[in-house]
Amino acid sequence: MKKILFIFAMGALVACKSDKKENDNEDESYVIPSSEKSSEQSPLTASIKRGKDIYSDLCVTCHLPTGKGIPGTYPPLDGSNWLTEKREESIRGVKYGMQGPIEVNGEEYDNIMTPMGLSDQEVADAMNYVMNSWSNNIDDMVTEEEVAAIQEKTE
């Protein structure tokens, strides 16, 4: 009887270790800023986590899981100078959609990004995820209030 219990316990231990190994292999694409690596979750870290879900649901189709986009069609978000140099335009694009030519990392894109119908908080979360994923590390958190202050451009 003791042998059977021992074998069962060892099997459960191996199963737990293999589950842990699979979870360890999951690649988290966002970077938690070093100042945020405490046991408590910061507002930025919480926003990034929420933004990851939004990105996975709405943005990944065009900008891909890697954030590299599709050359000539959908601009990259990974390493994007558009995010670092055109913060307000980036937020406006996520909030209201955008169309017309833009230049990202020296390449021109002329496509349409439809509005996603996100709340101001969801826009902020998506932006915080993108701005802190892949090679991006922009610590200046986008807030719901910042998004709310951005108006749609009328031309």
N, C-alpha and C positions, 0 to 999 in steps of 0.2 A: 504494500500500500504506500509506503514511504517513497519507493522508487517511482511510482506513478505520479504522486504529488510533485516530486522533484522534476520529473520530465515535463509535466504540465507547466510548472513555474519557469523552467528554462525556456520552453516554447513561447510563453507569454513575454518573457524578457527579450528574446530575440525579435519577436514581432514588434514590441515597443521600440527597440533600437532601429529596426528597419523603417518604421514610420517616422522616427526622428530624422533618420538619414534623408528620407524623401523630402521632409519639410525643410531641412537644412539646405537642400539643393535648390529650393525655390529662390529665384533671383528677385530681390527687392530692387526696383529700379530707381527709387528715390533715395536721396542722401539726407540723413538726419544731421543737421548742423551740429558740430562738436559741442557747442554750448548747450545743446538740447539733449544730450545723451545721459540724462539723469533718470532716476526711476519714475519721476513724475512726467506726465505727458504735457508738453507746452502747448499753447494755442497754435503755434506754427505746425508742430508735429501732428496735432489732431486735424488741422485743416488739410495737411498733405495726405493723410490717410483717407479723409473723405473725398478729396480731389482725385485720388487714384481710382476710386470707384466710378466717378463721373467720367474720367478719361477713358477707362475701360469700356464704359457703356456708349459714349458718344464720339470720342476723338480718335480712338485707336484705328478706326477704319481707314481714315485718310493719312494720319500722321504716324501710324504703325506702332507696335509695342516698343520699338526701339527709339521712337521719337525722331527718326531719320527722314520721315516723309517720303514722297515719291518725286525724284528729281524731275523738274520741269512741270509738275502738276500740283503737288501739295508740298509746301515748304517744310523744312526740318524745324523741329523744336529743340532738339539736342544741339547745344552749342550755337543757338540762334542769336545773331546780333540784333534781330528784330525785338527779341524779348529784353535784351539789356539796354538797347538804345531807344526803343519806342514803347515804353511801358504803357502809357495811356492808350496808344493805338492798339496795343496787344489786348488790353482789357476791353476796349471798345469792340474789337473784333469778336471776342468771345461772347460779349454781352448782346451785341446787335447783329452780328454777322458782318461780312465785308465782301467787297468785290472790287475788281480793278487791279491794275498792276502794283505790285510791291517788289522790293528787292530784299532778299534775305541771303546773307553771306555771299554777296556778289552775284547771285543768280536771280533773274527776274521770274516772277510767278504772276500769272494773270488768270485767276480762277474765281469762283464764288464759294464763300463759306456762309452757309445759311445760319440764321439765328437758331440757337438750340432751345430757347425758351427757359433758360436757367434763371433762378433767383439770384439776387446780388450775392448772397452767401455762397451759392453753388459756383458762381463765376469766380469768386475769390478763392475758393477751395481748388478749383481746376487750375487756376493760375499758379497757386502755391505749389501744387503737385508738379506742374510742368517746369516751374522755375527752380525746382530743387530735385530734378530727376536727371538721370543719365550723367552728362558732364556739367550740367547746370548747377550752380550753387549761389542763388541770389537770396541772401538772408533777409532782405527788406520785404517783410510780409505784406501781401495784398489783403486789405481788410474789406469787410462788407461796406463800410462807410465810404472808402475810396471808390469802390465800384459804383455805389449809389450816386456819387457826385459826377460820374462821367455821363455826359449827354450824347445822344445819337447825333451824328453829324448830318446836317442838311446841306445839300449842295444845290 
